[in-house]
């Protein structure tokens, strides 16, 4: 099925390009096998990109593919938002109305931002995830549409693409995972200079293995000859071939132009100038046709017939006669839908437009604008505002251009085209001073702005201010991902507000600046937020005042927990109720609920957050509902209610995914991964953590996902992977992230990696840093696992000579930190008991009773890994004290089965070595009675020879190969061989791990202990 394909070439023969066409048709074949294909076709203007595309589309149509072509529109500094996608989807809507409706079902309102024919475009919501939501919905719609048929989508002239189109194309190239879809984009390579906005995208796409890039070279002499044969339908003279090849330099379009000029008898008028070559056939047209061509050149890439008739002011017969001349000369051609006209090649349009006199260009643009203002039905409704803005702008009429540009910025915002909104707002600010004050005084914020809340003024009667535009531009830059630009805009605005005439507006800009500084990792945002608080202090309640209080309370909750934050949040609720801002009130109540659970009122805090979750869902406030799920799942995990947290996280992930809130989904899934880890569902936890990584590019959720993966790697004994993920988490968080919920887990992971590698000195250094950093209110959930890891490391290092210096102080510091730490619920009470027992083990003072108490505290918690570790220590204590071997064998079997199921390699190996030394089975405990007590050396039980035993003893005390050789009277090379054999038999990666293992298993009694004990 061929739709929307037009033929613009005058060459009847397709010359060359066999290899390039083969690449395209091969992509078509692969797409038929449910592998989406993405291709870029580049080449200089006139080299034959369009002709190659036409041939490919004909082949696609022959194979039964559905074809849609959309071209980027050159109109002003930025094109129409999503113009090529809108055009292509409009064609698909015409060809496959029912199928496209089914693919868009349930999301028609959002998708109408790209294809207005689907539904009425909604006014909101607007946030930093709005664009990502729209892109994800578009990708899924295309996948569904191409599920049962091959769809070929061609986007032409990408060098003119607006920013939103480039971003959407980049997203689709990455996100399309299924469907019989071929996505092709063409661009003019010679236009993509070093600072062209397309250049970074091309470089980015080059790194994707899924994107194929085709560069079209110029024709060689033989190909030019074949092209001439096709055009002339006869063999040309060799002199003519040589002349055309020399003049065209192998450019296919110029070959056609040279032949056409010769056929028109204009060969003698040709010059070496490119522009003259392109204009020569225009100049031989009748005067009326030349005038129409000049008017079409200023109208944009395509000009509708009705609009052209109104602007030319010709009679219908005169206009048709002029158009017939231009079309017959292959200068203009009718668009595929028959509704308008365009130049056969954009190079000719550019040449004609450049040839206009300055006053002539302004006059033509003014006429376009006047006719569009008089009759809005001349063009599509969604294009009217942006084209009107551009026509007035290029008509050099600032008075008319300013409101038109502002109206276009509103239209861009409604389509989530925030980058285009920003460019239009910047254009409006450039025009601002050129418009008389009395004209500006007629403009109203209610008509053109959305982000700055009305504070004590009526936006329908108050004049629009320059600061309103700066506020709007700041938010559009943030939503469009241009945070650096947004930061500069806040600086400009605050400079204008230095005189203190509008403290509320200044507070609003400082709050925005706080958010931007934090997101750019330039600081934590508190300095800016403190200035905003100072500015609103003592002022009557307002939306800005409430927003500042909410943000301050939320910031404090994350960075500096304490009672002051609860007071700020409660004040924000009070202010929000006074001004009737329920969304602000609900946002503050989430913060209140979180703070209450942290400060010892868990049930009251959870009830508050559950209420907000339900109320936000009822009001359709998806962002707030998402935040409620994020905080609720986190707090439930903090209280040890992991199963409940997972169930709620699954609901929350489905809710925010439906609204395409990718950042919110990433946080919910990250929390789910943490709870799944606690429950021993490690494979699921890893899946959710990796899904978090794929959902967003934001640094904080990616960092948290890396931390989750590091925890998993540590528990599985994969130290190198744990270190890698830890480094990635640090890099994502950056140097300015001071949130305790981010910093404390990194301390814990660093301690875990150092302990695993036998670096007890580094463990102590990190503990000292963590204790110095402090454990703020509500963060015991991160502190207890960290203290447990450190206490276990100290116990495992008991007797290690390198650990003796500073040992007493380290244990004292851990006890003091544990003494000050809250343990409000059973899971942390169990951790406190576990830390106490490990500190006793570090001093060889632990007993069976100590570990029995730990095992009893952990058993009810649904923490299988923690329970298996506790049982390992209990069995070790039982065997050391000569307790019931049958009971020990049963616990050992259960712990080993858990370690085996989880894939906890280090714990599994420790348990296996313990069983080997004690000659206990790892099968059912019933066979334990038949086994006698161990009467073999525990080192020999590990498969080590007597010489390897001696070498391991010296490795355990930190000797080098040379020192071992001197001690045992062997060569350093022999010592090295023994060490390698020991590492292999113990399944460890290095000497540090071997030493740590030896001390952990008590293979050699410390010098100050009785070896027979």
N, C-alpha and C positions, 0 to 999 in steps of 0.2 A: 504494500500500500504506500504510494508516494504522495506526500502532502507537503505543500509549502516549498517545493523545489522550483527554482527558476534558473534559466540558462542565460548567462550574461556574456558569454564569449561569442565572438564572430568567427572563430576558427572551427570549421566543421570536423577537423581531424584532431584527436587527442594524441599529443606528441610526447614521447618519453614518459618519465615518471612511473615506469613499470615496477621498480622496486618499492617505491613509496605506496603505490596503489596496492601492491601485494601485502604490505604491512597492514594497511587499513582493512582489506578483505579478510586477512587472517584474524584480525581482531573481531570482525563480524562473526567468523566461525567460532572463535572461543566464547564469545558472548552467548551464542546459541546453546552452549553447555553450562549456562548459569554462572559464568565468570564475567562480571562487569569489566569493561575496558575503558581506559582513559588515554586519550592521545592529544598531543599538541602539534599543530602544523605551523611552522614559522617560515618566513621568507620575506624578501624585500617587496615593496609595493610593485604590483604588476608582474611578479615572477610566475604566477600561475596557481596560487593557493585555491582560489575560487574554482578554477577549472578542475583541479584534482578533486576537490570536494564534490563537485557536481558528478564527476564520473563515479566516485565512491557511492554517492546517494542513489544513483541509477542502479548500481549493482545491488545495493541494499534493498531497493524497491523490488528488483527482480527476484530476490530471495524472500520476499514477503514481509520485510521489516516495515515498521511504522516510522516515518521520518518527520522530524520537526526541526526547522532552522530558525534561529533568532540572531539578530545582529545587534552589536553594541551601537549606541547612538551617540554621535559626536554633537554635543549641545552644551556649550559653556565649558567651564573648567571641570565640571563633573557631569557625567551622563545621567540619564534617567535611572533611578534606582531599580536594579534588577531587570533592566530593559530586555536583554536577550532572553532571559529565562521567561519573562512575561510573554514575549512573542512566541517562543517555542511551546510553552504550556498552553497558550491560546490555540495553537494549531492542534495540539494533542486533544484539547477539549472539544474541538470541532470534529476531529477524526474519531475519537473514542469517548464520546460524552458519558456513556453509562459506566465504562471502565474507570475513567478518571474520577467520576463522582464516588464510585465505590472505594477507590484508593485514598481519597481525601476524606472519607466518611468520619464524622466526629470532630474533625479539625478544620472545617471549612472556613471558619472565621479567621483563624491564624493564617492559613494558606492564602486567604484573600489578599494578604499584604503583597503577595507576588502575583497572584492571578485574581484580580478583582471580580471577575465573572462568577466566582464560586459563592460569594456571600458579601454581606456588608462588612467592611473592615472595622474591627473593634477599636476602641480608643486606647485600650491598655491591655495588660499592665506593661509598664516600662521599667526595666531593671537591667543589670549587667548580664543577665542570662537570656534576655528577650531574643537577641539575635541568634544565639546558639539554639534556642528552642525552635525558632523558625527554620533554621538550617536542618536540624534533625528531622523535623516534620517533612520537609521537602525531600530529604534523602529517603525516608521511609515511604513516602508517596510514590516516588519514582521506582523504588524496589518493587512495591506492590503492583504498579502498573506494568512493569517489565517481567513479572513473574511467569507469565504464560505466553508472551510474545516478545520478539526482538524489537527494541525501541532504539532508534538512533537520534541522538540529540546533538545538533551542531550549533556552536556559538561562534559567530564570526566577529572579526575586528576587535579582538580582546585588548588591543592597544588603546581603544577608546573606552574601555569598561570603567564603570564607576567602582568605587571602593567596595561597596556591598556586593556587587557582582563578583569581583575578584575573590572576596572572602568566601562567598557561597561556593564558587567553583573549587577553591582550595579545599573546602570542607567536603564537598562531594567526592573529589578525587581520593580522599582518605577514607570517607565513611561508608561508601557503597560496598557492601559485602556480598550481595546476592542479586540475582535478577539478570535478565538478558538485555543488558543496557550497554550501549556504546556512547560514550561522551567525548565529543571532538571539539576542540577550540582552536581557532586560527588567530594569528596575530602578525602584524607587520614588523619584521625584525629590525628594519632600518630606522623605525621610529623609536625603538626602545633604547634610548640613550642612557648614560650612566645614572641619571637621577630620575628616570621614568618610573612611575609607581608600579609598573608591571614587572620591572627587573627583579626585585626581591622575590616576587611570587615565582618567576621562572626558575630562579636559583633554588628556591625551596622545593619546587616540584621535580627538579633534576635529581634530587636526593631520594625521591620515592621510586622504588623499583616497580611500582604498579603503573607508572605513567611513562608512556612512550613518546619521545619527541622526534618529530620529522622536520628536518631543515631542507628547504627546497633551493637548490643552486640554480644559476642562470642556465639557459640553453647553450650548448656548444654549437659550432657552425653547422654540423650535420642536422641537428634538431631544428635549428632555424630554417634550414632548407626544407625540411619535411613540413614545418608549419606553413611556409610560403606555398608549397605545393597544395596543401589543403585549402588555404584561403583562395588562391588563384585558380584552382582546379586545372592547373597546367604546370609544365616545368618552367621555372623562372630562369632568366639569363644569369650566368655566373657573376657578372659584374653587379647585377642588382642584388643577388644574394650577399655578395661581399659588402656592398654599400649598406644594406639593411642590417647585417650582422655587426658592422662597425658602428653604425649610428645607434642601434638598440642595445649593444653590448650584451646580447643574449636575453634581454628582458622581453618576455612573451607579449605583454601588453603593448610595449612600444613597437614591436614588430607589427602588430595589428594596426596601430595608429599610423605608422609609416606607410603601410599598404593603403589604408583608407585615405590618407592625404594625397597619395599619388593618384588614386582613383578619382578623387575630387578635383584633380588638376591643380592642386596647391603645392606640388613638390617644389616649385621654384621659390615659394614663399617660406620654406622651412629654414630655420636657423639652428645653430647648435644649442640654443637655450631649451631646456626641458619644458619650461612653462609655455614658451612659444609653440613648441611641438604640440602640447596638449590643447592650446587655445586655437590653433590654426583652423580646425574644422568648425569650431563654434563661430568664428568670425565670418564664415561663408554662409551661415544660416540667414534667413530673412530677419529683418529688424525685430519684428514681433517675437519670433522664436528666440532670438538672442536675449531679449528682455525677459522672457519667461525663464530661460535657463539661468540668468543672473538672479532672478527672484528665488528660484528653486534652490540655488546654491546657498542662500542665507537662511533657508527654512529649516535646515537640519538634514539628517541622513535620508529621511523620507518626508514628502509633503503631500498631504491629502488633497484630492482634487477639489473638494468644496472650499477648502481654505485657499488653495491656489487661485481659484476663480475669484474669490472675494478680494484677495490682495492685488492681483493683476488688474482688476476692474475692466477686464475685456469681456466682450459678449461671449456667449458659450461657443458660437461658431468660430470666432477669432481665436479663442483659447485652444480649441480642439485643433484648428489648422496649425497653430504655432507648435503645439505638442507633437502633432504628427510629423512635422519637419524635424524636431529634435530627436524623436524616437527613430525616425527613418535614418538619421545620420548616426545612429548608435551612440548618442550622447546621453539621452534619457531612456529609461524603460519603465514600464508599468510594474507596480508591485504585484506579487503573486495573488493577493486578494482582490486586485483590480480597483482598489480604493484610492491609490495615489501614485506618485512618481518618484523615482530616485535616479541618480546618475549611474550609468553603467559601471563606472569605476570611480572610486573616491578621489583618485588623483586628479581627475578632470574637475570634480567639484571644488577641490582645494585650489586649483589653478584659477578657476572662474571667480571664486570668492576673493582670492588674493588680488585679482585684477580690478575689483571694485574700488571706487574712490571712497575716502573716509566718510564724506557726507552722504554718499550714495548708500553705503552700508547701514548707517544709522537710520536713513529714511526708510529703507526696506524693512528693517527690524521694527521700526515704529508702526509701519503699516500692518505687519503681522500682528503686533500687540493690539492695535486698535480693532482689528477685525475679530480677534479672539475675545476681546472684552465685550464686543457687541453681540457676538453669537458663540456661546460656549459649546454648541453642538457640532461645530466644524471639525473637531477632533475628538479622540477618546477622552472621557472625563478624567481618567487617572493621569493623563499626560498634560492636561490643560494648565494646571498651576505651575509646574516646573518650566514648561515652554514659555508661558506668559512671563515668568520671572526673567528668563534669559533674553527674550525679545526686548523687554523694557530696559534691561541692563545694557544690552548692546545698542539700544537706541539712544544711550547716553542721557536718559531722563531719570535722574535720581529720585524725584518726587514720586513718579509712578513705580519706579523699580523697587523702592524700599518696602512698601506693603506687599508687593508681588513676591519679592524674595522671602519675606517673612512667612507669607502664606505657603510658599513652596517648602520652607523648613518644617512647617507643621505637617504637611503631607508626607515628607520624608520620615518624620518621627513616627507617624501612624503606620508606616511600612517597616518600622524597625531598621531603617536605613540611617543609622546614627552618624556615620561618617559623612554622608551627603548632607544631613541636617547641619553638622558642624561647619562644612564648607559654605553652606548658604548663610548661616548665622554670621560667619566671618565676613562674607560679602556684605551682609546687612550692616555690620559694624563699620565697614569701610565707607558705606554710603551715608551713614548716620549724620556726620557733620555737614554733608552737602545738601541736606534737606532742611528747609526753614523750620524754625522751632514751632511755629503755629501749626504746620502740617504734622510734625511729630507729635504734637499735643493731642491730635485726633486719634492716634493709635492707642489701643488698649491692651494691657497684659492678658486679659481674658481671651483675646482673639489669637494671640501668638505665642504665649508662654504657658508652661505647665509645672515647672519644678519648684519655683520659689513660692512658698505658701503665702496667701494673703494674711497679713498681720496688721489688723486695725485699719485696713483700707479696703475699698470696694474695687476689685480688679476690673469691673465693668465700667467704672467711671474715672478711675485713676489713670493718668497718662502713662504710657509705656516709657521706661527709662533704659538708658544704655546699660545699667547694671542688670536689668532683667535679661538682656541679651547675653551678658557675660555669664549669668547664672545658668541660662539655658545651654550655652556653649560648653560650659564646664561639665555639665552632666552628660551632654551628648558625646563629648570627647571621652568621658569615663566609660559610658556604655559602649562606645565604639572601639574600646581598647587602646585609645590614645591618651594614656594617663600622663605622660610627660607634658603634652599639650594642655591637658586639663590643669595640671599643677601651675603652668605659666599663666593660665587664665585667672586662677584664684589669686595669684600674686598681683596681676594687673588690677583686679577688682579691689583687693585690700588696700592697694596704694590709693585708689580713688576714695576709699572710706576712712582714710587716716584721720580726717578731721572730726570723726566721731558723730556725724550727723545722723547716722542710721545704725545703731548698735545691733539691732536684730539681724539686719542683712549682713553685717560684718561677722556676727556669730555664725550665721549660716555658711558663709564662705570659709571660716576657720574650721567648721565641722567637716566640710567637704575636703579641705586641705588635710585634715587629720586622717581621713580615710585614704586619701591618695598617697600621703607620705608612708603610711603603713603598708599599703599594697605594693609600693615601689621599693620597699625595704630601705627607706631613707631614715627610718626612725620608728618608734612605736606609736606615734601619733598623739601622745599625751600632752606635749607642750602646746600643740595647736588646740586640742580639746579644752585644755585649761583656760586658754584665752577666750574661747567661746563661752565657757561657764562664767568667767568674769564679766563678760559683756551683757549676759542676760540676767545676772544677779540683781534683784530688786525691781525688775521690770514686771509688768502685768502678765498673766498667763497668755501664752500664744503657742502656735504650732511649732515655731522655731525653738521656743523655750522648752517645750516638751521633748522635742527631738534631741536637743542638746543633753537633757537630763537622761534620756534613755540611752544615748550613746555613751555618756560618762559612766552610767551604772554598768553597762555591758562591758566597757573597757576595763573598769575596775574588777569586775567579776573574773575576767580572763587574765589580767595582769597583776592585780594587787588586791586579792580578796580580803574583805573585811566588812564590818557593820555599816560603814559609811555608804557602801554601794547599795545596800538594801534601802536605806533612807532616800537615796537619790532616785531609785526605781519607784518607790512608793510615791514620791513627789511627782514623778513623771506621770504616773497613773492619775493622780489627782488633777494635774494640769490638763491631761488629755480628756478627762471627763468634763472639765469645765468648758472646753472648746468643742466638745462633741467629736473628737478624733478617735474612733473606736480602734482603728488599726494600730495607732500609736499606743493606745492603752493596752491592747493585747500583746504587743511587742514587749512593753515594759513588764507585763505580768509573767511572761516567760522568764525574764531575768529574775524577777522576784521568786518564782518557783524554784529556779536553780539555786539561788542564794539560800533559800530556806532549807533545801535538802542538804546543802553544804554545811549549814550552821547548826544542824542537829534537829530539824523539824521535817523529817523526810516525808511523812504522810501528807502533811499540809502542803509541802512543796510539790509533791507529785500531783495532788488534787488540782492545784493551780494550773499546772502545765497540761494536765488532761483536759481541763475545761477549755483552755486556749486552743488546744488541738482541735477539739470538736467545734468550737465556735468559729474558728478560722475556716475550717472546711465548710461549715454552713454558709459563711459569707463569701466563699469562693476566693479566699485570700491564700493562695497556694504557697507563696513564699513564707508566710507566717506559719502555716500548717507544717511546712517543711522544717522550719526552725524548731517548732515544738517537738517534732519527732526526733530531731538531732539531739536536743537537750534531754528529752525524756529517756532515750535509749542510753545516753551517756550516764545519766544519773542512776538508772536501773542497774547498769553494770557496776557502778561504784558501790551499790548496795548489795552486790552479790546475786542479783536477780537476773542472771544471764539468759536463762531460757525465755523469760518474759521480754527481755530486751530484744532478743532475736525475732520473736513473733511480731513485736511492734515495729522493728526495723524493716521487716518484710512488707508490712502494710505501708509504712512511710515511703519506702523505695518505690512501690507501685504508684503511690499518690503523686510524688514529685516527678516520676518518670512520665506520667501522663501529661503533666504540665511542662515537660521538657526543662525542668530546673536541674541542670546537670551538676552544678556545684553542690546544691542541696542533696542530690542523689549520691554524690561522691562522699559527702560527710556521713549520710545515713548508712551507706554500705561500709564505710570505714569503721563506724561504730559496730556494725554487725560483725565485721571481721574480728574485732576485739572480743566480742562475746562468744563467737564461735570458737576462738582459740581457748577461752576459759573452759568451754564445755567439752573440749577435746575433739572438736570437729575441724581438724586442722586443714584437711584438703579443701573444705568449703571456705574456711577462713582465707586461705591463700587465693582462692578464686575471687572472693569478694575484694580482697586487697588489690589484686591485679586489675579487676574491673574498675576500681576507683581510679587507678592510674590511667586507664584508657578513656575515662569519662571527661576529664578536665585537664587543662593546662595550668590552672591556678596552683601556686606553689604550696600553700599550706595543706590542702587535702592530699596532694601527691607526697609531701613529706611524711604525713601521718601514715599513708599507705606503705611507704618504704620502711617506716619504723615497725609496722605490723609484720612485714615480711622478714625484718631483721630478728624480731622476737621468735618467729617460727624457725628460722635458720639456726638460731642459738639452741633452741630446744631440741632440734634434730641433729645437733652436733656438727653443723656445717659452718665452721667458724669463718672461712673466707667469704662465704656468701653473706653471713651476718655482718661482717665488717664492711662489705661493699654496700649493702643496703643502709647501714648506719651512716656511711659517708654521703650517700645520696640524700638521706633525710636531712642531714646537716646542711647540705648545699641548698636544698629546697627551702628550708626554714630561713636561711640567711643569717647574717650576723646580728640583725636588729630585732629578731623575734624573741621577746622576753616573756612570753606566756608560760607560766609554770606547767600547764598541761602539755606543753611541747618540750620544755627544757628538761623536766624531771625524767621522762622516759628515755631521753638521750643519755642521761647519767647512768640509768639502769643498764642500757645496752652496752655502753662503753665498759662498765664494770664487768658485764658478762663476757665480752670478747677478751678483755684483759685476763680475766680469771681462767678462761678456757685455754689461753696461750701461756699460762703459768707466770703472768707478770703481776705478782702480788703488790709490788711497789706502785704500779700504775693504778691498781684497784684502790689502794689507800689514797692516792692523790685525787682520784675522781670522787671518792667518798667525802674527802675534805672539801672539795669544791661544792658538792651537793649540800653538805651541812651548812657551809657558809652562805649558799644561795638561799637556803631556808625552805620550809615546807608550809606554804600558806594554807589558810583555812580551806577545808574541803579537798585538799590534795594529798591526803593520806593514802588514797588509792594508788598513787604513783610512788609514794615514799616507801610503803611497806615492801613491795617487791624488790625495790632497790636495796633496802637494808638486808633483806633475806639473801639476795645475791652476794652482797659483800660479806655477810656473816658466814655463808657457806664457803666462800673463797678463803676466808681466814681459817676455817676449820680444816679445809682440804690442805692448806699450806702448813699446818702444824708440824713442826719438826724440820721444816725446810730452812737450812742455814740462812738463805737470803731473806727469809721472812722474819727472822728473830729481831732484827733492829727495828724498833718502833712498834713492835707487836702489842705490847701492853697498852700503849697510847691509842692504837687503832681500835682495840676491843673496847676500851673505855669510851671512845667517841661513839661507837655504834650503840653501846648500852644507853648512853646519855640521849642520843637521838631517838631511840626506841621509847625511852621513858617519857619523852615530851610529845610523842605522836599519838593522835586519837585513834581509837579502835571501836567505832560506834556500832558496828554490826558484826555478825558471826564470822564473815569471811576475813575481816581484819583482826578479829580476836584470834582466829586460827593462825594468821600470819605472825601476830605478836608472840604466840606460843612457839611457833616454828623458829623465829629469830632467837628467842631465849634459849631454845635447845641447841641451836647451831653455835651460839656463843659459848655454851657449856662444852660442846664437842671441841671447840677451838682450844679449850684448856684441858681436854681429856677428862672433863668432869660430868659428861652426860651419862644418863642411866636409862635402863629399859623403861622406867616409869615416866621419864621425860618424853621419850618418843611415843610411848603409849598415849600420853595426853595429847601430843601433836596429832597422831593418827586419828584419835577420837574427835578432835576439833575439826579436822579437814573432811572426814568421811561423809558428813551430811551435805556438803557444799556443792556437789556436782562440779568438782574440779579434778578430773581424773589424773592429769599430769602431776598436779601438786600432791595428790594422794599417793601416787606411785612413788614419788620421791620420798615422801614421809615414811612409807612402808619400807623403802630401801634402808633408811637409817634405823628404823625399828628392828628390822631383821638383823642388821649389822650389830646392833646393841644386844639383841637376844643371843646371837651366836657367840659374841664376845663374853657374855656373862654365863654361858652354859645353860641357857633357858631351854624350854621345850623345843626340840628341833622339828617336831612335826608341825607345830604352830608356825614356826619360822618358815618352814618349807611352803606352807599354804600361802602365807603372805608374799613370799618371794615369787611364787608362781603367778599370783594375781598381779603383782607389780610388773613382772616381766611380760605378761600377756598385754597389759596396758601399754607398756613401752613399745612392744612389737606392733600393736595396732596403730599407735600414733606415729610410728617412725622416729621415735626419740632415740637416736643411735647411741649417744653417749650414755644415757641412762640404761639402755638395753645392754650395752657392753659392760657397764659397771655391775649390773645385776648378774650377768653371765659369769664374770670373773669371781664375784662373790660366791656364786653357786659352785664354781669350779674349785675354789679354795676350800669351801666347806663340804665338798662332795655331796651337795644337795641337788636333787633333780629339778629341772625346770618344767617337768610334766606335772601331773596331778600329785597333790601332797600325800596321798595315801601310801606312796612307795617310800616316803622318807624314813619310816621306822626301820626299814631293812638296812639302811645305810649306816655304817659306823661313823664315828666322829673322824674328822680329817687327821691323818697321820703323815701327810706329805708336806714338804716345804711349799708355801703358797706361791713362791716365785717359780718353782718347778712346775706347779699346776698351770702356770701361764704358758708353758712350753719353752721356757728359757733354759739354756744350758747353765752350768755353774760359772763359766767364764762370763756369759752374758749377764748373769746375776751380779757379778762383781762390777762389770761395766755400768749396769743400770744404777747400782748403788752410788757410784761416783757421778753419774749424770744427774742423779737426784739431788746431789749437793752442789751442783753447778760447775763441775769440772769440764774443762775443754778436752779435746782429743789428745793434745800434747800432754796435759796434766794426767790424764788417764793412763797414757802410755808410760809416763815416768813412774806412776804409782804401781802399775802392774807389770813393769819391765817388758813391755811389748812396743812395737813400732807404732807411730801415729797413724800410719795407713791401716794397720791391723785394728787399731782402736776404732777408726772410722768405719771399717767393715762391720765390726760388732755393733756399733751404734745403729747403722742402717738396718741390720737384721732385727735389732730390738724394736725399732720404729715400725717395721713391717709386721712383726708378731703382735705388737700391742695395738696396731691399726691407728697410729697417731701420726700427725703431720710433721712434728718437730721435737727437738730436745725439750723445749719448755713444756709441751703437752705430756711428754713421757715422764718428766719429773713430777708434774702435777698429778698424773695418774698414780705414780708410785706412792706419793704422799697421801693421795685420796684413799687408796686401798690399804694404806699402812703396811706396805711390803717390807719396809725397813723401820725398825723401832728407832725413834729419835735418841740421840746420845744420852739425854737426861732421863730416859725412861728405862725401866727394867725390860730387857728383851724377852723375858719369859712371861711377862704380864699378859 
